[in-house]
């Protein structure tokens, strides 16, 4: 049995309409909680506004310890500088071990 082109196109259009209306709810990235910690600690230590944020990445230090690294760019008046933030934590419970902040001029 051969179907005409019109019913096939209608079926395809209906599928696209159904799939196109399905909304996906994006979850925040896994590093989001650490990004907030990085920004909060940077604001507490360095003056100026955070104007840029970069998640450098995660490094698995050992089986149960990881590090998240961020680079934040700050502006204080006409001065701009970067702050590297490294957060070391236990992966099982997200307990922070250390937070290192390092200011870098251009």
C-alpha positions as CSV (number, residue, x, y, z in Angstrom):
1,X,0.0,0.0,0.0
2,X,1.4,3.3,-1.0
3,X,0.6,6.5,1.0
4,X,0.3,9.8,-0.8
5,X,2.8,12.5,0.0
6,X,0.3,14.7,1.9
7,X,-0.4,12.3,4.8
8,X,3.3,11.7,5.3
9,X,4.1,15.4,5.4
10,X,1.2,15.9,7.8
11,X,2.5,13.2,10.1
12,X,6.0,14.7,10.0
13,X,4.7,18.2,10.7
14,X,2.7,16.9,13.7
15,X,5.8,15.2,15.1
16,X,7.8,18.4,14.8
17,X,5.0,20.4,16.4
18,X,4.9,17.9,19.4
19,X,8.6,17.7,19.8
20,X,9.1,21.4,19.3
21,X,6.8,22.3,22.1
22,X,8.5,19.9,24.6
23,X,10.4,22.2,27.0
24,X,13.6,21.1,28.5
25,X,14.6,22.4,31.9
26,X,18.3,22.9,31.9
27,X,20.0,22.0,35.2
28,X,22.8,24.3,36.4
29,X,26.2,23.0,35.7
30,X,27.9,20.9,38.4
31,X,30.5,23.6,39.1
32,X,27.8,26.3,39.7
33,X,28.0,26.0,43.5
34,X,31.8,26.4,43.4
35,X,31.5,29.4,41.1
36,X,29.3,31.1,43.7
37,X,31.9,30.3,46.4
38,X,34.7,31.7,44.1
39,X,32.8,34.9,43.5
40,X,31.8,35.4,47.2
41,X,35.4,34.9,48.4
42,X,36.8,37.2,45.7
43,X,34.3,40.0,46.5
44,X,35.2,39.7,50.2
45,X,39.0,40.0,49.5
46,X,39.3,42.3,46.5
47,X,37.7,45.6,45.7
48,X,35.9,46.2,42.4
49,X,33.2,44.7,40.4
50,X,33.4,41.2,38.8
51,X,33.1,41.8,35.1
52,X,34.0,38.4,33.7
53,X,33.9,34.8,34.9
54,X,35.5,31.7,33.5
55,X,35.3,28.2,34.8
56,X,38.7,26.8,33.9
57,X,37.9,23.2,34.9
58,X,37.9,20.4,37.4
59,X,40.9,18.3,38.3
60,X,40.5,15.1,40.2
61,X,43.4,15.3,42.7
62,X,42.7,11.8,44.2
63,X,39.9,9.3,44.5
64,X,38.0,11.5,47.0
65,X,39.4,15.0,46.4
66,X,38.8,17.4,43.5
67,X,39.7,21.0,42.6
68,X,37.6,23.5,40.7
69,X,39.5,26.4,39.1
70,X,38.0,29.8,38.1
71,X,39.4,33.0,36.7
72,X,37.5,36.1,37.6
73,X,38.2,39.5,36.0
74,X,37.6,42.6,38.1
75,X,37.4,46.3,37.5
76,X,38.1,48.9,40.2
77,X,37.9,52.3,38.7
78,X,40.3,52.3,35.7
79,X,42.2,49.3,37.1
80,X,41.5,45.8,35.8
81,X,43.0,42.6,37.1
82,X,42.4,38.9,37.2
83,X,41.9,36.7,40.3
84,X,42.5,32.9,40.0
85,X,40.5,30.9,42.4
86,X,41.2,27.2,43.2
87,X,38.7,25.4,45.5
88,X,39.8,22.0,46.8
89,X,37.1,19.8,48.3
90,X,36.0,16.3,49.2
91,X,33.8,14.9,46.4
92,X,31.8,12.7,48.7
93,X,30.3,15.5,50.8
94,X,31.5,18.8,49.0
95,X,33.3,19.8,52.2
96,X,35.9,22.5,51.3
97,X,39.5,21.8,52.2
98,X,41.1,25.0,50.9
99,X,40.4,28.0,48.8
100,X,43.3,29.8,47.2
101,X,43.0,33.2,45.6
102,X,45.8,34.7,43.5
103,X,45.6,38.2,42.0
104,X,47.2,38.6,38.6
105,X,47.7,41.9,36.8
106,X,47.1,41.9,33.1
